[in-house]
Amino acid sequence: MAFSRTQTVLERVFAADVPDRADIEYVLRLEDDRQVQVLFEFADRVRREYVGDGVLLRGIIEFSNFCRNTCAYCGLRAANHRLSRYRLTSEEIVAVAENIRLAGVKTIVLQSGEEDNLDADGLARIIEEIKSQLDVAVTLSVGERDREEYAMWKEAGADRYLLKIETSDPALYAELHPGMSFTNRIRCLGDLAELGYQTGSGNLIGLPGQSVESLIDDIVFFKKGDFDMISVSPFIPHAATPLAGVRAGDLQTTLKMIALTRIVSRNAHIPASTAVGSLSGGDARGRALAVGANVVMPNFTPMAFKPLYEIYPGKAGNDKMPDESMVHIERMVAALGRRIDLDKGHSLKSRSVLAPTMIRSQ
Ligand code: SF4
């Protein structure tokens, strides 16, 4: 009977140190709605048991859209000369951080493109100021940097770092990231874990050339990396990129990948990403929360700059003031019978010294 087979496979995936590739493939290829529902309910049970019913909030400040890279899927790529570039001042960044804290949110995510001329000392001073004035956790997401810079920002008080792998398939990675190196990305993730950051990875679903094998690799990568945070988002094509006109990733595969990620990672923090919310016309973040996600990331970037941080078009909530977004999120969470958790939401992993080694060995 298909239901019991699905249940048995899911139990094996959940229990395995490294899940069997055939089991992951079986789950990814599920098509019958009732069997997919078995997957979603299994993931939701794991979420409830390992991270609880609270939905954590992370307030994002997209403080600069300058980027030196040319990732094939991203509207911020250096080759997009039509995009007006901006960078918030230190005072503006700290003022937005204060607004986030006033809204009750206790994680500030400082995100930017991978700037060539990033002022690393200046960023360290901003982190110090935010950490000394506000009772918050700070997450950085500013790309591949030197170990020394990572160390300086950690010393300044940064708690977490997001550096998605996007795809763990080295060949596909090379195709989509001209001039970048998969090896260096892994080096960065290893450095971050060794330096004591709570480290986040993640992928994009529906990239052209991405096979089921690639998605299986991603799940194995997440399991072996033992990441504190994992973001699974759909690819959405941008008109000013080489992937303009390519079909977006589909919601169902994204939800299956979120569910599998919850099952293998157990207590990682997993966002219902804005990209998931942007995919379906309606806001599908509630669906992501129902299949394993436990984090939402309201965007506090000043309204004048939000349209310029266009990694992909049609970003959900770009037209909403932060307080409107917060009300929307509260309603969405309440409709699921869940509650907003205003804790800092640090990692639930009992940190293993093995993690950096595991990352580097991938
Ligand atoms: S994905 Fe990040 S590193 Fe790549 S082009 Fe966009 S902002 Fe730059």
Residues whose N, C-alpha, C, O or C-beta is under 5 A from the ligand:
A	BS01	SF4	C67 N69 T70 C71 C74 L76 R77 G113 E114
